[in-house]
Amino acid sequence: MPVEFKVTACIAAAADEIYHAWLNSEKHTLMTGGKAVVSDQIDGTFHAWDGYIQGRNLALEPGRRIVQSWRTSEFKDTEPDSQIEICFERAGEGTRITLWHTKLPPHGVQYEQGWIDAYFEPMKIYFEG
């Protein structure tokens, strides 16, 4: 049975700014602390956290939504990619990010806390610092 979950965070930055940082290699690296090589094109591939994460852009709506195939080096070769959908919406003077992670293998429950620790918390420091 595939695992899925939703995590949210509020970041003190505009949706466009966060969206473009997510899809820019230098800014993605700076906002998470892990080396990233990313694309801002549909079907473009990405690698993040020093190659631990990899995937491909499936849908892009500038400033609003990113959908990506997603896997880590912990996935078995026989396990298909999971999928993330990241939505950005204005919340006060910042942006609420909602991330749905679906189609995960059973060991994927660990990634829920990973999004908070390795993405949302460093992003708050990057954008608010």
N, C-alpha and C positions, 0 to 999 in steps of 0.2 A: 504494500500500500504506500503510495508516494506521500511524502511529508510536505506540509506547507504551513506558512505562518506570515504574519504581517507585523512590521515594526514601524514606528513613527518617531519623528523628532522635529523640533522647531529650531531653525537656524536663523540668526540675525543677519540675513542677507537676502537680496532679491532673487526670485526664482531663476531669472535669466543668468545671473551670476553663478549660481550653484550648478545649473544645467551645463553651462559652458565649461566650468571647472571640471566637472565629471568627465567631459569628453575632450579634455586637453591634457596631453601627457605630462607637461611640466606642472600644471596646477593640480592635477589628480595626485601626482607624487607628493607635492607640498601639502595638500589638504589631508592626506591619509598617513604620510610618513613612510609609505612603501613605494618602491620604484614602480612606475606604470608607463606603459606604452599603449595609447588608446587612439581610437579613430572617432571622428564625428560624422561618419558616413554610414548609411544603411548597408548592411553586409560587411562593414568594416570589422576587423578583429581587434581584440584588446587583450593585454596581459597586465595584471596588477599584483601588488604585494610581492614584488621580486619574482614573478612567474608562478606564484602559488595559485592565482586565479587566472582563468582565461575564458574567452567567449567571443560572441559576435553580436553586433547591433542588429536587432530585428525590426524595431520601429523607433522613430525619433520624431517628436513634436517639440520644436524649440521652446524652451522655457516652461513646458508643461509635462512632458512624459518621455521616458526612456524605457524601452523593452529590450532585454538582452538574453541570449543563451548564456549559461554560466556553469562553470565547474571548477573544482580545485584539483590539485595534484593528489588529493586523497580519494578521488573518485576512481573506482575500478574501470578498466578499459571497457568492460561490458555494460557499465552503467551509462544511460543516456544523459545528455546535458540537462540541467535544471533550467528554470527561467526566472528572471527577476523583472518586475515592472515597478518603476520608480515614478511617482507622481509628485508634482510640485504645485502647491497652492498657497496663495498669500494668506498670512496669518499675522494680523497686527502690522508691525513694522518689519516683519521677517517672512519666512517661508516654512510651511509645514511640509515635510518630506514624508511620504508614505511609501514603504517598500513592501511589495508582496513577493515572497519567494515561494515558488511552486515547483512541482515535479522533482522533488528531492528524493534521493534514496534514503532508507531508514536511518543511516548515520547522519543525515542532514540536520537533525535537531540542533546540533552544536552551532550551526551557523547563525541562529537567531541572536545569541549573545555576541557572536562575532561581528555582526553588523553594528551593534551598539559600540563595542569596544574598539573595533578597527576602522570604523567609518564615522558614525555619528558623533562620538565624543571628540576625535581629532578634528572633525569638520567644524564643530562649535568653536574650538580653540583657533583654528585657521581663520574663520570668517569673523569671529568676535574679538580676536586678539589684536 
